[in-house]
Structures are given as C-alpha cells and as structure tokens.
Amino acid sequence: MYVTEDTIRTDPDTVRKLYTTAIEGGRARCSAMRHGWARPLPWARFALVKFVREQIVEPSGEKIRH
C-alpha cells in the first residue's frame, strides 16, 4: 500500500515520479488522496485519480488497485 496526502497540490511530474517509484517497488495498491484539501472538490479528486490511472498505472502494465 502506498498513500500520499495532499497530492492535489503537487505538480504532475512529482506525482508521476512518486507513483512510478512505488509501482516499481512492488506496491499493489496506490491511493492518491484519502483526506485533505481536495475533499470538498470532487472534480479535483476525480481529475487526480484519472491522471494517476491513465498516465502512470495503465502504462506501467502492472495490476494496481487504486
């Protein structure tokens, strides 16, 4: 399990590096946001999860739950 907090305010390149490293390290589950600044902004949470899934998880070819 790999979880980041307040990821919504992190630049995309850093998010990509963090999650790519976690996937390469064998994490089977990744969560981009559990609580924090984006909680009242469902569109922002959706955009972040979509970015992580489409730009990082799917290209990795790994079976990662998110």
PQR file with spaces between the fields and no chain letter, atoms N, CA, C, O and H, PARSE charges and radii, in Angstrom:
ATOM       1  N    MET     1       0.840   -1.170    0.000 -0.4000 1.5000
ATOM       2  CA   MET     1       0.000    0.000    0.000 -0.0000 2.0000
ATOM       3  C    MET     1       0.890    1.239    0.000  0.5500 1.7000
ATOM       4  O    MET     1       1.849    1.336    0.766 -0.5500 1.4000
ATOM       5  N    TYR     2       0.556    2.167   -0.860 -0.4000 1.5000
ATOM       6  CA   TYR     2       1.271    3.436   -0.948 -0.0000 2.0000
ATOM       7  C    TYR     2       0.239    4.541   -0.985  0.5500 1.7000
ATOM       8  O    TYR     2      -0.619    4.556   -1.867 -0.5500 1.4000
ATOM       9  H    TYR     2      -0.223    2.089   -1.482  0.4000 1.0000
ATOM      10  N    VAL     3       0.307    5.468   -0.041 -0.4000 1.5000
ATOM      11  CA   VAL     3      -0.669    6.550    0.057 -0.0000 2.0000
ATOM      12  C    VAL     3       0.071    7.872    0.159  0.5500 1.7000
ATOM      13  O    VAL     3       1.045    7.992    0.901 -0.5500 1.4000
ATOM      14  H    VAL     3       1.004    5.455    0.676  0.4000 1.0000
ATOM      15  N    THR     4      -0.390    8.850   -0.581 -0.4000 1.5000
ATOM      16  CA   THR     4       0.135   10.200   -0.437 -0.0000 2.0000
ATOM      17  C    THR     4      -0.999   11.089    0.072  0.5500 1.7000
ATOM      18  O    THR     4      -2.171   10.844   -0.213 -0.5500 1.4000
ATOM      19  H    THR     4      -1.182    8.752   -1.184  0.4000 1.0000
ATOM      20  N    GLU     5      -0.643   12.093    0.806 -0.4000 1.5000
ATOM      21  CA   GLU     5      -1.603   13.063    1.323 -0.0000 2.0000
ATOM      22  C    GLU     5      -1.419   14.390    0.605  0.5500 1.7000
ATOM      23  O    GLU     5      -0.302   14.765    0.248 -0.5500 1.4000
ATOM      24  H    GLU     5       0.310   12.291    1.038  0.4000 1.0000
ATOM      25  N    ASP     6      -2.503   15.085    0.402 -0.4000 1.5000
ATOM      26  CA   ASP     6      -2.464   16.420   -0.186 -0.0000 2.0000
ATOM      27  C    ASP     6      -1.848   16.421   -1.581  0.5500 1.7000
ATOM      28  O    ASP     6      -1.240   17.408   -1.994 -0.5500 1.4000
ATOM      29  H    ASP     6      -3.410   14.780    0.692  0.4000 1.0000
ATOM      30  N    THR     7      -2.003   15.337   -2.290 -0.4000 1.5000
ATOM      31  CA   THR     7      -1.390   15.163   -3.601 -0.0000 2.0000
ATOM      32  C    THR     7      -1.946   16.144   -4.627  0.5500 1.7000
ATOM      33  O    THR     7      -1.271   16.458   -5.607 -0.5500 1.4000
ATOM      34  H    THR     7      -2.497   14.535   -1.955  0.4000 1.0000
ATOM      35  N    ILE     8      -3.146   16.625   -4.420 -0.4000 1.5000
ATOM      36  CA   ILE     8      -3.799   17.501   -5.388 -0.0000 2.0000
ATOM      37  C    ILE     8      -2.996   18.783   -5.639  0.5500 1.7000
ATOM      38  O    ILE     8      -3.117   19.392   -6.702 -0.5500 1.4000
ATOM      39  H    ILE     8      -3.695   16.370   -3.623  0.4000 1.0000
ATOM      40  N    ARG     9      -2.188   19.185   -4.675 -0.4000 1.5000
ATOM      41  CA   ARG     9      -1.399   20.411   -4.832 -0.0000 2.0000
ATOM      42  C    ARG     9       0.033   20.128   -5.304  0.5500 1.7000
ATOM      43  O    ARG     9       0.870   21.031   -5.320 -0.5500 1.4000
ATOM      44  H    ARG     9      -2.090   18.690   -3.811  0.4000 1.0000
ATOM      45  N    THR    10       0.307   18.907   -5.679 -0.4000 1.5000
ATOM      46  CA   THR    10       1.637   18.513   -6.136 -0.0000 2.0000
ATOM      47  C    THR    10       1.687   18.584   -7.656  0.5500 1.7000
ATOM      48  O    THR    10       0.718   18.230   -8.328 -0.5500 1.4000
ATOM      49  H    THR    10      -0.373   18.174   -5.666  0.4000 1.0000
ATOM      50  N    ASP    11       2.801   19.035   -8.196 -0.4000 1.5000
ATOM      51  CA   ASP    11       2.897   19.149   -9.649 -0.0000 2.0000
ATOM      52  C    ASP    11       2.892   17.747  -10.282  0.5500 1.7000
ATOM      53  O    ASP    11       3.363   16.789   -9.670 -0.5500 1.4000
ATOM      54  H    ASP    11       3.589   19.322   -7.650  0.4000 1.0000
ATOM      55  N    PRO    12       2.361   17.631  -11.503 -0.5600 1.5000
ATOM      56  CA   PRO    12       2.221   16.327  -12.159  0.2800 2.0000
ATOM      57  C    PRO    12       3.518   15.538  -12.289  0.5500 1.7000
ATOM      58  O    PRO    12       3.496   14.315  -12.153 -0.5500 1.4000
ATOM      59  N    ASP    13       4.643   16.195  -12.548 -0.4000 1.5000
ATOM      60  CA   ASP    13       5.913   15.458  -12.681 -0.0000 2.0000
ATOM      61  C    ASP    13       6.304   14.782  -11.377  0.5500 1.7000
ATOM      62  O    ASP    13       6.814   13.662  -11.383 -0.5500 1.4000
ATOM      63  H    ASP    13       4.660   17.188  -12.659  0.4000 1.0000
ATOM      64  N    THR    14       6.067   15.456  -10.262 -0.4000 1.5000
ATOM      65  CA   THR    14       6.381   14.861   -8.963 -0.0000 2.0000
ATOM      66  C    THR    14       5.447   13.698   -8.662  0.5500 1.7000
ATOM      67  O    THR    14       5.889   12.668   -8.152 -0.5500 1.4000
ATOM      68  H    THR    14       5.653   16.366  -10.257  0.4000 1.0000
ATOM      69  N    VAL    15       4.164   13.847   -8.971 -0.4000 1.5000
ATOM      70  CA   VAL    15       3.199   12.756   -8.774 -0.0000 2.0000
ATOM      71  C    VAL    15       3.632   11.546   -9.597  0.5500 1.7000
ATOM      72  O    VAL    15       3.609   10.416   -9.110 -0.5500 1.4000
ATOM      73  H    VAL    15       3.805   14.684   -9.385  0.4000 1.0000
ATOM      74  N    ARG    16       4.022   11.784  -10.827 -0.4000 1.5000
ATOM      75  CA   ARG    16       4.470   10.702  -11.705 -0.0000 2.0000
ATOM      76  C    ARG    16       5.689    9.989  -11.103  0.5500 1.7000
ATOM      77  O    ARG    16       5.737    8.759  -11.087 -0.5500 1.4000
ATOM      78  H    ARG    16       4.041   12.702  -11.223  0.4000 1.0000
ATOM      79  N    LYS    17       6.662   10.743  -10.615 -0.4000 1.5000
ATOM      80  CA   LYS    17       7.864   10.145  -10.013 -0.0000 2.0000
ATOM      81  C    LYS    17       7.521    9.338   -8.764  0.5500 1.7000
ATOM      82  O    LYS    17       8.017    8.226   -8.585 -0.5500 1.4000
ATOM      83  H    LYS    17       6.624   11.742  -10.628  0.4000 1.0000
ATOM      84  N    LEU    18       6.670    9.898   -7.896 -0.4000 1.5000
ATOM      85  CA   LEU    18       6.295    9.209   -6.662 -0.0000 2.0000
ATOM      86  C    LEU    18       5.621    7.868   -6.943  0.5500 1.7000
ATOM      87  O    LEU    18       6.006    6.842   -6.382 -0.5500 1.4000
ATOM      88  H    LEU    18       6.267   10.802   -8.040  0.4000 1.0000
ATOM      89  N    TYR    19       4.612    7.885   -7.815 -0.4000 1.5000
ATOM      90  CA   TYR    19       3.849    6.664   -8.063 -0.0000 2.0000
ATOM      91  C    TYR    19       4.605    5.669   -8.936  0.5500 1.7000
ATOM      92  O    TYR    19       4.438    4.460   -8.774 -0.5500 1.4000
ATOM      93  H    TYR    19       4.299    8.718   -8.270  0.4000 1.0000
ATOM      94  N    THR    20       5.420    6.148   -9.843 -0.4000 1.5000
ATOM      95  CA   THR    20       6.244    5.237  -10.632 -0.0000 2.0000
ATOM      96  C    THR    20       7.214    4.494   -9.714  0.5500 1.7000
ATOM      97  O    THR    20       7.408    3.286   -9.849 -0.5500 1.4000
ATOM      98  H    THR    20       5.556    7.130   -9.974  0.4000 1.0000
ATOM      99  N    THR    21       7.814    5.218   -8.792 -0.4000 1.5000
ATOM     100  CA   THR    21       8.730    4.597   -7.830 -0.0000 2.0000
ATOM     101  C    THR    21       7.995    3.577   -6.963  0.5500 1.7000
ATOM     102  O    THR    21       8.519    2.492   -6.709 -0.5500 1.4000
ATOM     103  H    THR    21       7.656    6.200   -8.682  0.4000 1.0000
ATOM     104  N    ALA    22       6.795    3.913   -6.510 -0.4000 1.5000
ATOM     105  CA   ALA    22       6.012    2.980   -5.689 -0.0000 2.0000
ATOM     106  C    ALA    22       5.668    1.713   -6.464  0.5500 1.7000
ATOM     107  O    ALA    22       5.788    0.609   -5.933 -0.5500 1.4000
ATOM     108  H    ALA    22       6.370    4.794   -6.716  0.4000 1.0000
ATOM     109  N    ILE    23       5.242    1.865   -7.712 -0.4000 1.5000
ATOM     110  CA   ILE    23       4.897    0.708   -8.539 -0.0000 2.0000
ATOM     111  C    ILE    23       6.132   -0.157   -8.785  0.5500 1.7000
ATOM     112  O    ILE    23       6.070   -1.382   -8.676 -0.5500 1.4000
ATOM     113  H    ILE    23       5.145    2.762   -8.144  0.4000 1.0000
ATOM     114  N    GLU    24       7.240    0.477   -9.113 -0.4000 1.5000
ATOM     115  CA   GLU    24       8.480   -0.272   -9.338 -0.0000 2.0000
ATOM     116  C    GLU    24       8.948   -0.978   -8.069  0.5500 1.7000
ATOM     117  O    GLU    24       9.645   -1.990   -8.135 -0.5500 1.4000
ATOM     118  H    GLU    24       7.291    1.472   -9.202  0.4000 1.0000
ATOM     119  N    GLY    25       8.559   -0.434   -6.910 -0.4000 1.5000
ATOM     120  CA   GLY    25       8.917   -1.034   -5.631 -0.0000 2.0000
ATOM     121  C    GLY    25       7.988   -2.149   -5.203  0.5500 1.7000
ATOM     122  O    GLY    25       8.160   -2.727   -4.130 -0.5500 1.4000
ATOM     123  H    GLY    25       7.994    0.389   -6.856  0.4000 1.0000
ATOM     124  N    GLY    26       6.993   -2.459   -6.042 -0.4000 1.5000
ATOM     125  CA   GLY    26       6.120   -3.590   -5.769 -0.0000 2.0000
ATOM     126  C    GLY    26       4.833   -3.279   -5.029  0.5500 1.7000
ATOM     127  O    GLY    26       4.189   -4.198   -4.521 -0.5500 1.4000
ATOM     128  H    GLY    26       6.853   -1.989   -6.914  0.4000 1.0000
ATOM     129  N    ARG    27       4.442   -2.033   -4.950 -0.4000 1.5000
ATOM     130  CA   ARG    27       3.183   -1.695   -4.279 -0.0000 2.0000
ATOM     131  C    ARG    27       2.018   -2.180   -5.116  0.5500 1.7000
ATOM     132  O    ARG    27       1.956   -1.904   -6.314 -0.5500 1.4000
ATOM     133  H    ARG    27       4.965   -1.287   -5.362  0.4000 1.0000
ATOM     134  N    ALA    28       1.094   -2.899   -4.499 -0.4000 1.5000
ATOM     135  CA   ALA    28      -0.047   -3.462   -5.217 -0.0000 2.0000
ATOM     136  C    ALA    28      -1.276   -2.573   -5.128  0.5500 1.7000
ATOM     137  O    ALA    28      -2.276   -2.814   -5.804 -0.5500 1.4000
ATOM     138  H    ALA    28       1.144   -3.123   -3.526  0.4000 1.0000
ATOM     139  N    ARG    29      -1.200   -1.554   -4.298 -0.4000 1.5000
ATOM     140  CA   ARG    29      -2.324   -0.639   -4.171 -0.0000 2.0000
ATOM     141  C    ARG    29      -1.795    0.768   -3.973  0.5500 1.7000
ATOM     142  O    ARG    29      -0.894    0.997   -3.166 -0.5500 1.4000
ATOM     143  H    ARG    29      -0.387   -1.358   -3.748  0.4000 1.0000
ATOM     144  N    CYS    30      -2.361    1.707   -4.714 -0.4000 1.5000
ATOM     145  CA   CYS    30      -1.944    3.104   -4.607 -0.0000 2.0000
ATOM     146  C    CYS    30      -3.168    3.975   -4.394  0.5500 1.7000
ATOM     147  O    CYS    30      -4.207    3.762   -5.019 -0.5500 1.4000
ATOM     148  H    CYS    30      -3.093    1.521   -5.370  0.4000 1.0000
ATOM     149  N    SER    31      -3.048    4.936   -3.528 -0.4000 1.5000
ATOM     150  CA   SER    31      -4.131    5.861   -3.252 -0.0000 2.0000
ATOM     151  C    SER    31      -3.592    7.274   -3.308  0.5500 1.7000
ATOM     152  O    SER    31      -2.663    7.623   -2.580 -0.5500 1.4000
ATOM     153  H    SER    31      -2.204    5.109   -3.020  0.4000 1.0000
ATOM     154  N    ALA    32      -4.176    8.084   -4.172 -0.4000 1.5000
ATOM     155  CA   ALA    32      -3.683    9.445   -4.361 -0.0000 2.0000
ATOM     156  C    ALA    32      -4.251   10.429   -3.353  0.5500 1.7000
ATOM     157  O    ALA    32      -3.687   11.510   -3.186 -0.5500 1.4000
ATOM     158  H    ALA    32      -4.931    7.800   -4.763  0.4000 1.0000
ATOM     159  N    MET    33      -5.325   10.106   -2.688 -0.4000 1.5000
ATOM     160  CA   MET    33      -5.906   11.059   -1.754 -0.0000 2.0000
ATOM     161  C    MET    33      -6.909   10.360   -0.858  0.5500 1.7000
ATOM     162  O    MET    33      -7.867    9.752   -1.337 -0.5500 1.4000
ATOM     163  H    MET    33      -5.783    9.228   -2.824  0.4000 1.0000
ATOM     164  N    ARG    34      -6.690   10.446    0.423 -0.4000 1.5000
ATOM     165  CA   ARG    34      -7.667    9.921    1.365 -0.0000 2.0000
ATOM     166  C    ARG    34      -8.398   11.059    2.044  0.5500 1.7000
ATOM     167  O    ARG    34      -9.612   10.995    2.241 -0.5500 1.4000
ATOM     168  H    ARG    34      -5.912   10.939    0.812  0.4000 1.0000
ATOM     169  N    HIS    35      -7.680   12.081    2.398 -0.4000 1.5000
ATOM     170  CA   HIS    35      -8.249   13.250    3.065 -0.0000 2.0000
ATOM     171  C    HIS    35      -7.526   14.461    2.521  0.5500 1.7000
ATOM     172  O    HIS    35      -6.651   14.346    1.663 -0.5500 1.4000
ATOM     173  H    HIS    35      -6.694   12.133    2.238  0.4000 1.0000
ATOM     174  N    GLY    36      -7.892   15.600    3.017 -0.4000 1.5000
ATOM     175  CA   GLY    36      -7.103   16.774    2.676 -0.0000 2.0000
ATOM     176  C    GLY    36      -7.848   17.828    1.901  0.5500 1.7000
ATOM     177  O    GLY    36      -9.078   17.872    1.874 -0.5500 1.4000
ATOM     178  H    GLY    36      -8.603   15.693    3.714  0.4000 1.0000
ATOM     179  N    TRP    37      -7.084   18.653    1.289 -0.4000 1.5000
ATOM     180  CA   TRP    37      -7.546   19.864    0.656 -0.0000 2.0000
ATOM     181  C    TRP    37      -8.617   19.615   -0.403  0.5500 1.7000
ATOM     182  O    TRP    37      -9.533   20.427   -0.534 -0.5500 1.4000
ATOM     183  H    TRP    37      -6.084   18.617    1.310  0.4000 1.0000
ATOM     184  N    ALA    38      -8.540   18.540   -1.151 -0.4000 1.5000
ATOM     185  CA   ALA    38      -9.468   18.287   -2.259 -0.0000 2.0000
ATOM     186  C    ALA    38     -10.773   17.647   -1.819  0.5500 1.7000
ATOM     187  O    ALA    38     -11.661   17.441   -2.646 -0.5500 1.4000
ATOM     188  H    ALA    38      -7.796   17.880   -1.045  0.4000 1.0000
ATOM     189  N    ARG    39     -10.911   17.328   -0.552 -0.4000 1.5000
ATOM     190  CA   ARG    39     -12.119   16.640   -0.090 -0.0000 2.0000
ATOM     191  C    ARG    39     -13.409   17.331   -0.553  0.5500 1.7000
ATOM     192  O    ARG    39     -14.308   16.645   -1.041 -0.5500 1.4000
ATOM     193  H    ARG    39     -10.190   17.495    0.120  0.4000 1.0000
ATOM     194  N    PRO    40     -13.537   18.650   -0.422 -0.5600 1.5000
ATOM     195  CA   PRO    40     -14.783   19.284   -0.871  0.2800 2.0000
ATOM     196  C    PRO    40     -14.843   19.527   -2.372  0.5500 1.7000
ATOM     197  O    PRO    40     -15.807   20.117   -2.858 -0.5500 1.4000
ATOM     198  N    LEU    41     -13.844   19.090   -3.107 -0.4000 1.5000
ATOM     199  CA   LEU    41     -13.779   19.329   -4.549 -0.0000 2.0000
ATOM     200  C    LEU    41     -13.776   18.013   -5.311  0.5500 1.7000
ATOM     201  O    LEU    41     -12.718   17.549   -5.736 -0.5500 1.4000
ATOM     202  H    LEU    41     -13.061   18.610   -2.712  0.4000 1.0000
ATOM     203  N    PRO    42     -14.948   17.402   -5.491 -0.5600 1.5000
ATOM     204  CA   PRO    42     -14.980   16.090   -6.147  0.2800 2.0000
ATOM     205  C    PRO    42     -14.378   16.101   -7.546  0.5500 1.7000
ATOM     206  O    PRO    42     -13.774   15.108   -7.950 -0.5500 1.4000
ATOM     207  N    TRP    43     -14.519   17.174   -8.287 -0.4000 1.5000
ATOM     208  CA   TRP    43     -13.945   17.246   -9.635 -0.0000 2.0000
ATOM     209  C    TRP    43     -12.420   17.168   -9.570  0.5500 1.7000
ATOM     210  O    TRP    43     -11.795   16.570  -10.446 -0.5500 1.4000
ATOM     211  H    TRP    43     -15.010   17.981   -7.958  0.4000 1.0000
ATOM     212  N    ALA    44     -11.816   17.766   -8.539 -0.4000 1.5000
ATOM     213  CA   ALA    44     -10.358   17.729   -8.411 -0.0000 2.0000
ATOM     214  C    ALA    44      -9.883   16.324   -8.057  0.5500 1.7000
ATOM     215  O    ALA    44      -8.873   15.863   -8.589 -0.5500 1.4000
ATOM     216  H    ALA    44     -12.324   18.252   -7.828  0.4000 1.0000
ATOM     217  N    ARG    45     -10.597   15.640   -7.168 -0.4000 1.5000
ATOM     218  CA   ARG    45     -10.232   14.259   -6.819 -0.0000 2.0000
ATOM     219  C    ARG    45     -10.350   13.369   -8.037  0.5500 1.7000
ATOM     220  O    ARG    45      -9.479   12.537   -8.291 -0.5500 1.4000
ATOM     221  H    ARG    45     -11.417   16.015   -6.736  0.4000 1.0000
ATOM     222  N    PHE    46     -11.428   13.539   -8.793 -0.4000 1.5000
ATOM     223  CA   PHE    46     -11.631   12.740   -9.996 -0.0000 2.0000
ATOM     224  C    PHE    46     -10.476   12.963  -10.981  0.5500 1.7000
ATOM     225  O    PHE    46      -9.934   12.005  -11.533 -0.5500 1.4000
ATOM     226  H    PHE    46     -12.136   14.214   -8.587  0.4000 1.0000
ATOM     227  N    ALA    47     -10.107   14.221  -11.198 -0.4000 1.5000
ATOM     228  CA   ALA    47      -9.030   14.537  -12.145 -0.0000 2.0000
ATOM     229  C    ALA    47      -7.706   13.931  -11.698  0.5500 1.7000
ATOM     230  O    ALA    47      -6.939   13.441  -12.527 -0.5500 1.4000
ATOM     231  H    ALA    47     -10.548   14.999  -10.750  0.4000 1.0000
ATOM     232  N    LEU    48      -7.432   13.959  -10.399 -0.4000 1.5000
ATOM     233  CA   LEU    48      -6.182   13.394   -9.895 -0.0000 2.0000
ATOM     234  C    LEU    48      -6.140   11.885  -10.073  0.5500 1.7000
ATOM     235  O    LEU    48      -5.139   11.342  -10.540 -0.5500 1.4000
ATOM     236  H    LEU    48      -8.055   14.356   -9.726  0.4000 1.0000
ATOM     237  N    VAL    49      -7.215   11.207   -9.706 -0.4000 1.5000
ATOM     238  CA   VAL    49      -7.257    9.746   -9.843 -0.0000 2.0000
ATOM     239  C    VAL    49      -7.174    9.353  -11.313  0.5500 1.7000
ATOM     240  O    VAL    49      -6.488    8.393  -11.666 -0.5500 1.4000
ATOM     241  H    VAL    49      -8.029   11.648   -9.327  0.4000 1.0000
ATOM     242  N    LYS    50      -7.870   10.093  -12.167 -0.4000 1.5000
ATOM     243  CA   LYS    50      -7.818    9.821  -13.609 -0.0000 2.0000
ATOM     244  C    LYS    50      -6.387    9.982  -14.133  0.5500 1.7000
ATOM     245  O    LYS    50      -5.915    9.153  -14.911 -0.5500 1.4000
ATOM     246  H    LYS    50      -8.427   10.873  -11.881  0.4000 1.0000
ATOM     247  N    PHE    51      -5.706   11.034  -13.712 -0.4000 1.5000
ATOM     248  CA   PHE    51      -4.320   11.259  -14.129 -0.0000 2.0000
ATOM     249  C    PHE    51      -3.428   10.097  -13.698  0.5500 1.7000
ATOM     250  O    PHE    51      -2.667    9.562  -14.504 -0.5500 1.4000
ATOM     251  H    PHE    51      -6.090   11.707  -13.080  0.4000 1.0000
ATOM     252  N    VAL    52      -3.524    9.710  -12.432 -0.4000 1.5000
ATOM     253  CA   VAL    52      -2.691    8.616  -11.920 -0.0000 2.0000
ATOM     254  C    VAL    52      -2.983    7.323  -12.671  0.5500 1.7000
ATOM     255  O    VAL    52      -2.063    6.600  -13.054 -0.5500 1.4000
ATOM     256  H    VAL    52      -4.142   10.145  -11.778  0.4000 1.0000
ATOM     257  N    ARG    53      -4.257    7.037  -12.880 -0.4000 1.5000
ATOM     258  CA   ARG    53      -4.630    5.796  -13.564 -0.0000 2.0000
ATOM     259  C    ARG    53      -4.162    5.791  -15.021  0.5500 1.7000
ATOM     260  O    ARG    53      -3.526    4.835  -15.465 -0.5500 1.4000
ATOM     261  H    ARG    53      -5.004    7.624  -12.569  0.4000 1.0000
ATOM     262  N    GLU    54      -4.476    6.854  -15.763 -0.4000 1.5000
ATOM     263  CA   GLU    54      -4.192    6.876  -17.198 -0.0000 2.0000
ATOM     264  C    GLU    54      -2.728    7.165  -17.535  0.5500 1.7000
ATOM     265  O    GLU    54      -2.206    6.632  -18.515 -0.5500 1.4000
ATOM     266  H    GLU    54      -4.993    7.631  -15.402  0.4000 1.0000
ATOM     267  N    GLN    55      -2.075    7.984  -16.753 -0.4000 1.5000
ATOM     268  CA   GLN    55      -0.715    8.406  -17.082 -0.0000 2.0000
ATOM     269  C    GLN    55       0.373    7.587  -16.390  0.5500 1.7000
ATOM     270  O    GLN    55       1.526    7.600  -16.820 -0.5500 1.4000
ATOM     271  H    GLN    55      -2.499    8.417  -15.958  0.4000 1.0000
ATOM     272  N    ILE    56       0.013    6.877  -15.323 -0.4000 1.5000
ATOM     273  CA   ILE    56       1.041    6.170  -14.554 -0.0000 2.0000
ATOM     274  C    ILE    56       0.734    4.678  -14.437  0.5500 1.7000
ATOM     275  O    ILE    56       1.560    3.846  -14.812 -0.5500 1.4000
ATOM     276  H    ILE    56      -0.924    6.867  -14.973  0.4000 1.0000
ATOM     277  N    VAL    57      -0.436    4.339  -13.926 -0.4000 1.5000
ATOM     278  CA   VAL    57      -0.750    2.929  -13.657 -0.0000 2.0000
ATOM     279  C    VAL    57      -0.909    2.134  -14.953  0.5500 1.7000
ATOM     280  O    VAL    57      -0.239    1.117  -15.131 -0.5500 1.4000
ATOM     281  H    VAL    57      -1.107    5.015  -13.622  0.4000 1.0000
ATOM     282  N    GLU    58      -1.770    2.573  -15.851 -0.4000 1.5000
ATOM     283  CA   GLU    58      -2.007    1.815  -17.087 -0.0000 2.0000
ATOM     284  C    GLU    58      -0.734    1.641  -17.924  0.5500 1.7000
ATOM     285  O    GLU    58      -0.473    0.532  -18.390 -0.5500 1.4000
ATOM     286  H    GLU    58      -2.314    3.400  -15.707  0.4000 1.0000
ATOM     287  N    PRO    59       0.067    2.693  -18.134 -0.5600 1.5000
ATOM     288  CA   PRO    59       1.299    2.496  -18.905  0.2800 2.0000
ATOM     289  C    PRO    59       2.295    1.549  -18.235  0.5500 1.7000
ATOM     290  O    PRO    59       3.142    0.960  -18.907 -0.5500 1.4000
ATOM     291  N    SER    60       2.196    1.404  -16.914 -0.4000 1.5000
ATOM     292  CA   SER    60       3.144    0.509  -16.223 -0.0000 2.0000
ATOM     293  C    SER    60       2.885   -0.955  -16.553  0.5500 1.7000
ATOM     294  O    SER    60       3.783   -1.790  -16.448 -0.5500 1.4000
ATOM     295  H    SER    60       1.509    1.884  -16.368  0.4000 1.0000
ATOM     296  N    GLY    61       1.644   -1.265  -16.957 -0.4000 1.5000
ATOM     297  CA   GLY    61       1.294   -2.641  -17.254 -0.0000 2.0000
ATOM     298  C    GLY    61       1.072   -3.497  -16.022  0.5500 1.7000
ATOM     299  O    GLY    61       0.775   -4.686  -16.139 -0.5500 1.4000
ATOM     300  H    GLY    61       0.914   -0.586  -17.042  0.4000 1.0000
ATOM     301  N    GLU    62       1.214   -2.907  -14.839 -0.4000 1.5000
ATOM     302  CA   GLU    62       1.024   -3.634  -13.594 -0.0000 2.0000
ATOM     303  C    GLU    62      -0.456   -3.635  -13.196  0.5500 1.7000
ATOM     304  O    GLU    62      -1.212   -2.741  -13.576 -0.5500 1.4000
ATOM     305  H    GLU    62       1.455   -1.942  -14.744  0.4000 1.0000
ATOM     306  N    LYS    63      -0.849   -4.631  -12.439 -0.4000 1.5000
ATOM     307  CA   LYS    63      -2.218   -4.685  -11.920 -0.0000 2.0000
ATOM     308  C    LYS    63      -2.212   -3.981  -10.563  0.5500 1.7000
ATOM     309  O    LYS    63      -1.908   -4.584   -9.533 -0.5500 1.4000
ATOM     310  H    LYS    63      -0.235   -5.358  -12.130  0.4000 1.0000
ATOM     311  N    ILE    64      -2.547   -2.717  -10.586 -0.4000 1.5000
ATOM     312  CA   ILE    64      -2.536   -1.894   -9.385 -0.0000 2.0000
ATOM     313  C    ILE    64      -3.969   -1.495   -9.066  0.5500 1.7000
ATOM     314  O    ILE    64      -4.691   -0.988   -9.924 -0.5500 1.4000
ATOM     315  H    ILE    64      -2.793   -2.227  -11.422  0.4000 1.0000
ATOM     316  N    ARG    65      -4.368   -1.730   -7.827 -0.4000 1.5000
ATOM     317  CA   ARG    65      -5.685   -1.261   -7.373 -0.0000 2.0000
ATOM     318  C    ARG    65      -5.538    0.186   -6.952  0.5500 1.7000
ATOM     319  O    ARG    65      -4.532    0.569   -6.354 -0.5500 1.4000
ATOM     320  H    ARG    65      -3.781   -2.142   -7.130  0.4000 1.0000
ATOM     321  N    HIS    66      -6.536    0.984   -7.262 -0.4000 1.5000
ATOM     322  CA   HIS    66      -6.493    2.391   -6.862 -0.0000 2.0000
ATOM     323  C    HIS    66      -7.834    2.830   -6.376  0.5500 1.7000
ATOM     324  O    HIS    66      -8.003    3.988   -5.992 -0.5500 1.4000
ATOM     325  H    HIS    66      -7.353    0.673   -7.748  0.4000 1.0000
